[in-house]
C-alpha cells in the first residue's frame, strides 16, 4: 500500500509529501541542519523544540530560511 500524498507550499512552490509527515521529517528529507534554519508554518514561527510535534497538512504554507555564514 502506498502512502497518500498531499501538497504543501514550500518556499512559494508546490511540494508533494506523504500525508502525516512531521516538520522534522521534512527538514531531514531536505538534508537541512535544524540548528541552521528558521521555519514558519502558515505564517507562524515554529520553535525548534516543536519541529517533531508539528504534522503537515494539505495546503500548509511552509517557509524555511537557511542561515549561511560568511565573511
Number of C-alpha atoms within 10 A of each C-alpha: 3 5 9 9 14 18 18 19 17 16 13 10 12 13 14 13 19 16 15 16 16 17 21 20 17 17 17 11 10 9 9 14 11 15 9 11 14 15 20 15 17 13 11 11 13 15 10 14 9 11 17 14 10 15 15 23 16 15 14 16 20 21 19 15 11 14 11 7 6 4 2
